[in-house]
Amino acid sequence: MVEDPVVIEVVLGFCDAASVARFARSSRSSLRSADTVARRAMEKVGMRGSALEGLGYLEVRGQRTLGVAGHAVVGAGAWVAYTCGSGRYGQLGVGSVMDSSKVQRATRLPGPVFCAGAGARFSAFVVGAGVAYACGDGSSGALGSATAPCSSCTRPRPVPELARTRVRTVSCGASHTLWVINEDRGVVGMGSNKNGELGVGDRKDRAVPTAVRTADGVRLVGASDVAAGVNHSLCACAGGLYSWGAANKGQLGHADSHARVFADRVETTSWVARRVAAGGMFSLVLDADGALHACGDARSGALGLSRTGRLLKCTRFQPLSSMSGVILDVSAGYAHAVAIASPGVLYAWGGGYKGHAAALGLGDTSLGCDTPRLVYLGDDDAPVAVAAGGTTDVGTTLVRMRSGAVLAAGGGLVVPPVSSFRELLPAAVAAAGVAEAKRFGPRDDSSAQSYYFAGIF
């Protein structure tokens, strides 16, 4: 029924996603209809062309459920999230301030976790049809007033300032968060703003969601993806690619390398940005045709552009031409990057700083690599989502497999120092999370999927 173009436009124009999700729970055929509507919605926000080939609705739903910094956050696909690593500020969400090298189950959340992020000392979640939760250090304001009167909270709590707002996605920087909200997909920021990374026109920290604006005072809306880095931010939206914050290493993609306190449009010539990733001092952009572009600090090799040399910087986005296939997902850590390309292979590069090369999962602890290297993970269980992160001392990579298992490579508390990928979260645990979704929701196999659909669009 919904395959008809006219019906699709009616659904998108007059029905909210939650209503479509409830409809999608009724049968497998209606779930396929929801898939059609989801694809149309992605096309309307810039996901079109060959990049959609092989990128099914069931895979899209899990792409935002991984986050890693000094700790790891994994949404298990239902009402649960698992964490491990540094926890001294409560960022693990388990009710304590103890570090843990073992995976623990965070405090139960009131809905399926379809989006999770990890900042330097905090974690953020988008739950159900768009409710914001967070835990950890809130002294920068990145969690709103949820931590008052203390500077941190050890269990996920609703972000009060977003209680009546439908949140679509979140990205966590070192000390700030970016949220995409409401039907117009506007971008708001909270937290540290010393480098202008909130894009609000000044360098004052914010503890309340403040709209990101251009220099003309226009709100940034129509966002298809946002990325918060250590001290800069990126956004792919209907109006093009925008960046703001620090630019000392050229990470904003502007030729003048001047910092921005407002969102400033980046010249992208003939390509259209679809997905963005902000690392330590570099940026990666995935375009609508499935190709990658990079700019910023080249010293660690995280740009994947060997011709730039490790002692140079790249102030304009340059294409990465050393990977084959359509790129489906990309993530940037402090000094390394990872990407998934069709038909389900993993690439990794960078890691030129001490302690970061192990995050590439290449089986050694060398000085990293300047160009993308293929990481073989097997033919039967392909990677579907990635998250790169870490601190100044160590890097970590998380990879979600099609089976639901989560693999990790790197060092520190998140993963005992290893140089090849190991299992962090077994597929059996993820399957248990889906089973819990069935107990608390509809009894058919479309339960978790329909709830994810309610949150994504």
C-alpha positions in Angstrom: 0.0 0.0 0.0 2.6 2.5 1.1 4.7 1.9 -2.0 2.6 4.4 -3.9 4.5 7.7 -4.1 1.4 9.8 -3.4 0.6 7.7 -0.2 4.3 8.1 0.9 4.0 11.9 0.6 0.7 11.9 2.6 2.3 9.8 5.3 5.4 12.0 5.5 3.3 15.2 5.5 0.5 14.3 7.9 1.6 11.4 10.1 4.2 11.6 12.8 6.8 8.8 13.0 5.4 7.4 16.2 2.0 6.8 14.5 3.8 5.1 11.5 5.7 3.0 14.0 2.6 1.8 15.7 1.1 0.9 12.3 4.4 -0.9 11.4 4.0 -3.2 14.4 0.9 -4.9 13.0 2.5 -7.3 10.6 5.6 -8.0 8.5 4.1 -6.5 5.4 3.4 -3.2 7.2 7.0 -3.3 8.4 8.1 -3.5 4.8 5.9 -0.5 4.2 7.6 1.4 7.0 10.9 0.5 5.4 9.7 2.3 2.2 8.6 5.4 4.1 12.0 5.4 6.0 13.9 5.3 2.7 11.8 8.2 1.4 12.5 10.2 4.6 16.2 9.5 4.2 16.1 10.8 0.6 14.4 14.0 1.8 17.3 14.8 4.2 20.0 14.0 1.7 20.6 10.3 1.8 20.1 9.4 -1.8 21.9 7.9 -4.8 24.2 4.9 -4.7 24.8 5.4 -1.0 21.4 3.8 -0.3 22.2 0.6 -2.2 22.4 -2.2 0.3 21.7 0.1 3.2 18.5 -1.5 4.5 16.1 -0.1 7.1 17.1 -2.8 9.6 20.7 -1.7 9.4 20.1 2.0 9.7 18.4 1.6 13.0 21.6 0.5 14.8 24.1 3.0 13.5 23.9 5.4 16.4 24.0 2.9 19.3 27.8 2.9 19.8 29.8 5.6 21.6 33.4 5.5 22.9 35.8 7.9 24.6 37.6 6.9 27.8 34.6 4.6 28.3 32.3 2.7 25.9 28.5 2.9 25.6 26.6 0.2 23.6 22.9 0.3 23.0 21.9 -3.4 23.0 18.9 -2.9 20.7 16.1 -2.7 23.3 15.5 -1.1 26.8 19.1 -1.6 27.8 22.6 -0.2 27.4 25.9 -1.6 28.4 29.0 0.3 29.5 32.6 -0.2 30.5 35.7 1.8 31.1 36.4 5.0 33.1 33.5 5.7 35.5 34.8 8.1 38.1 32.3 10.8 37.1 29.3 8.4 36.8 29.5 8.2 33.0 28.9 4.5 33.1 25.4 5.0 34.4 25.5 2.1 36.8 25.1 4.0 40.1 28.7 4.2 41.0 31.9 6.1 40.3 34.1 3.1 39.9 36.2 2.3 36.8 35.3 -1.0 35.3 37.1 -3.1 32.7 34.1 -5.5 32.6 31.0 -4.7 30.7 28.1 -3.7 33.0 24.5 -3.1 32.3 23.5 0.6 32.8 20.4 1.5 34.8 17.3 0.5 33.0 16.0 3.1 30.6 12.3 3.6 29.9 12.4 2.7 26.2 14.6 1.3 23.4 17.9 3.0 23.0 18.4 4.0 19.4 21.1 6.6 19.9 24.0 6.7 22.3 27.1 8.9 22.6 30.2 9.1 24.9 31.9 12.4 25.8 35.1 12.7 27.8 33.3 12.4 31.1 29.6 11.8 30.3 27.2 9.7 28.3 24.0 10.7 26.4 21.1 8.6 25.1 18.1 9.2 23.0 15.3 6.8 24.2 12.0 5.7 22.7 10.4 8.2 20.3 12.9 11.0 21.2 13.5 11.5 24.9 17.0 12.7 26.0 18.8 11.0 28.9 22.3 11.6 30.2 24.7 10.8 33.0 28.2 11.7 34.2 30.0 15.0 34.6 27.7 17.9 34.1 30.0 20.7 35.2 30.4 22.0 31.6 26.7 22.2 31.1 26.6 19.5 28.5 23.9 17.6 30.4 21.7 20.6 31.1 20.6 20.9 34.7 20.1 17.2 35.2 23.1 16.9 37.5 22.1 19.8 39.8 22.8 20.4 42.7 25.8 18.0 42.2 28.3 18.2 39.4 27.6 14.7 38.2 25.0 11.9 38.3 25.7 8.2 38.2 22.4 7.0 36.7 20.9 8.2 33.4 18.4 11.0 34.0 16.2 13.0 31.6 17.7 16.2 30.4 15.1 18.7 31.9 15.5 21.3 29.2 14.6 18.8 26.5 11.8 17.1 28.4 9.1 18.5 26.1 11.2 18.3 22.9 11.4 15.4 20.5 15.1 14.6 20.1 16.2 12.8 17.0 19.9 12.3 17.5 22.8 13.4 19.7 26.6 13.7 19.2 29.0 14.1 22.2 32.2 16.0 22.0 34.9 16.3 24.7 32.8 18.7 26.8 29.8 19.6 24.7 26.8 18.0 23.1 24.8 18.7 19.9 21.2 17.6 19.6 19.0 17.4 16.5 15.4 18.2 17.6 11.8 18.5 16.4 10.2 18.2 13.0 12.4 20.8 11.4 15.5 18.9 12.6 17.1 22.0 14.2 20.5 21.8 15.9 21.0 22.9 19.5 24.1 22.7 21.6 25.0 22.7 25.3 28.2 22.6 27.3 31.7 24.0 26.9 32.1 26.8 24.3 35.6 28.1 24.8 36.4 27.6 21.1 33.0 28.5 19.8 32.1 24.8 19.3 28.4 25.5 20.1 28.0 27.8 17.2 25.9 30.4 19.1 27.9 33.5 18.3 30.1 33.8 21.4 32.5 31.7 23.6 30.3 31.5 26.7 29.4 28.0 28.1 25.8 27.0 28.0 23.8 24.8 30.4 20.6 25.1 28.3 20.0 24.1 24.7 20.8 27.0 22.5 20.1 27.1 18.8 23.1 26.9 16.4 23.0 29.8 14.0 24.7 31.2 11.0 26.4 34.6 11.0 23.1 36.0 9.6 21.3 34.9 12.7 19.4 32.1 10.8 18.8 28.9 12.8 20.5 25.8 11.5 17.7 23.4 10.5 17.2 20.4 8.2 20.1 18.5 9.7 20.7 15.0 8.5 23.8 14.5 10.7 25.8 16.3 13.3 29.3 15.6 14.8 30.8 17.1 17.9 34.6 16.8 18.1 37.1 17.8 20.8 36.8 21.6 20.0 34.9 21.9 16.8 31.6 20.8 15.3 30.1 19.7 11.9 26.6 19.5 10.5 25.3 18.1 7.2 21.9 19.6 6.5 19.6 20.6 3.7 21.5 23.9 3.2 24.9 22.1 2.8 27.9 21.3 5.0 28.5 23.6 8.0 31.4 23.8 10.5 32.3 25.9 13.5 34.7 26.0 16.5 38.5 25.8 16.5 40.3 25.8 13.3 44.0 25.8 14.2 44.7 22.7 12.3 42.3 23.4 9.4 39.6 21.0 10.8 36.7 23.3 9.7 37.5 22.9 6.0 37.8 26.7 5.4 40.9 27.9 3.5 41.6 30.7 5.9 41.9 28.4 9.0 40.1 31.0 11.1 37.9 29.9 14.1 34.2 30.4 13.8 31.7 31.1 16.5 28.8 30.8 14.1 28.0 27.9 11.8 29.7 28.7 8.5 29.0 26.9 5.2 31.9 24.9 3.7 32.5 25.0 0.0 32.0 21.4 -1.2 32.1 21.9 -5.0 30.1 19.1 -6.6 29.4 16.7 -3.7 26.7 16.7 -1.1 27.4 15.9 2.5 25.4 13.1 4.1 27.3 12.0 7.2 29.9 13.8 9.3 32.6 12.8 11.8 34.6 15.1 14.0 37.9 13.8 15.6 40.6 15.3 17.7 41.7 18.0 15.2 40.4 16.6 11.9 37.1 16.1 10.1 35.6 13.4 7.8 32.6 13.8 5.6 30.7 11.0 3.8 29.0 12.3 0.7 25.7 11.2 -0.9 27.5 9.0 -3.4 29.4 7.0 -0.7 32.8 8.7 -1.0 34.9 10.1 1.9 36.5 13.6 2.2 39.0 14.7 4.9 40.6 17.8 6.3 42.5 19.0 9.4 45.6 17.7 11.3 47.5 15.2 9.2 50.3 14.3 11.8 48.6 11.1 13.0 47.7 9.9 9.6 44.0 10.2 10.5 43.2 12.0 7.2 44.1 9.0 5.2 46.0 11.2 2.7 49.6 10.0 2.6 50.6 12.8 0.2 50.0 15.4 2.9 52.8 14.1 5.2 52.4 13.8 8.9 53.8 17.2 9.7 51.3 19.1 7.6 47.7 20.1 7.8 45.0 20.2 5.2 42.7 23.2 5.3 40.2 22.1 2.6 38.4 18.8 2.2 40.2 16.4 0.0 38.8 13.1 -1.3 40.1 9.7 -0.1 40.5 7.6 -3.1 42.2 4.5 -1.7 39.1 2.6 -0.6 36.9 0.5 -2.9 33.2 0.2 -2.7 30.5 2.5 -1.4 31.3 3.8 2.1 28.3 3.2 4.4 29.5 4.4 7.8 32.5 6.4 9.2 33.7 7.5 12.6 36.6 9.7 13.8 38.5 9.2 17.0 41.1 11.4 18.7 43.9 10.3 16.3 42.4 7.5 14.1 39.4 6.8 11.9 37.4 3.7 10.8 34.9 3.2 8.0 32.6 0.4 6.7 32.4 -0.1 2.9 30.1 -2.4 0.9 30.0 -5.3 0.8 30.7 -5.3 4.5 34.4 -4.7 5.0 36.1 -2.5 7.6 38.9 0.1 6.9 41.0 1.8 9.5 43.8 4.4 9.4 45.7 6.9 11.5 46.9 6.1 15.0 50.2 7.9 14.6 50.3 9.0 18.2 51.6 6.7 21.0 48.9 4.4 22.3 46.5 4.9 19.4 47.8 2.4 16.8 46.2 -0.6 18.6 42.8 0.9 17.9 43.2 0.1 14.2 42.8 -3.6 14.9 45.6 -4.5 12.4 47.4 -6.9 14.8 50.4 -4.8 15.7 51.2 -1.7 17.7 53.3 0.2 15.1 53.1 3.9 14.4 49.8 3.6 12.5 49.3 4.2 8.8 48.7 7.2 6.6 46.2 5.5 4.2 43.2 3.3 4.9 44.0 -0.3 5.6 41.6 -3.2 5.1 40.7 -5.0 8.4 39.3 -8.5 7.6 36.5 -9.5 10.0 35.0 -12.5 8.1 32.5 -13.2 5.4 29.6 -14.7 7.4 29.1 -11.8 9.9 29.7 -8.4 8.3 30.2 -5.1 10.2 27.2 -2.7 10.1 28.2 0.1 12.4 31.4 1.6 13.9 32.5 4.1 16.6 36.0 5.5 17.0 37.1 7.4 20.1 39.6 7.6 22.9 41.6 10.1 24.8 44.9 11.8 24.4 46.6 8.7 25.7 44.8 5.8 24.0 42.4 5.1 21.2 39.5 2.6 21.0 37.3 1.3 18.2 33.9 -0.4 18.5 32.3 -2.4 15.7 28.8 -3.8 15.7 28.3 -6.9 13.6 25.2 -8.0 11.7 24.7 -10.8 14.3 24.5 -8.1 17.1 27.9 -8.9 18.6 30.1 -5.9 19.4 33.9 -6.1 18.8 36.5 -3.8 20.2 40.2 -3.0 19.7 42.5 -0.5 21.4 43.6 -0.1 25.0 43.0 1.4 28.4 40.0 0.4 30.6 37.6 -0.1 27.8 39.6 -2.9 26.3 42.7 -4.5 28.0 45.5 -3.5 25.7 45.1 -5.5 22.5 46.0 -4.9 18.9 43.4 -7.0 17.2 39.6 -7.1 17.6 38.0 -9.1 20.4 34.4 -9.6 21.5 33.2 -6.9 23.9 29.5 -7.7 23.8 28.4 -11.1 22.7 25.6 -11.5 20.2 23.8 -13.6 22.8 23.6 -10.6 25.1 22.2 -8.4 22.3 19.7 -11.1 21.5 18.6 -11.0 25.2 18.0 -7.3 24.9 15.8 -7.8 21.9 13.9 -10.5 23.9 13.3 -8.0 26.7 11.8 -5.6 24.1 9.3 -8.3 23.2 8.3 -8.8 26.8 7.6 -5.1 27.3 6.3 -4.3 23.9 4.5 -6.1 21.0 5.0 -9.8 20.8 6.0 -10.1 17.1 9.4 -9.7 15.6 8.8 -6.2 14.4 8.7 -4.7 17.9 12.1 -3.3 18.3 12.3 -2.3 14.7 9.1 -0.2 14.9 10.3 1.6 18.0 13.6 2.5 16.3 11.7 3.9 13.4 9.8 6.1 15.8 13.0 7.6 17.0 15.0 8.0 13.8 12.5 10.0 11.7 
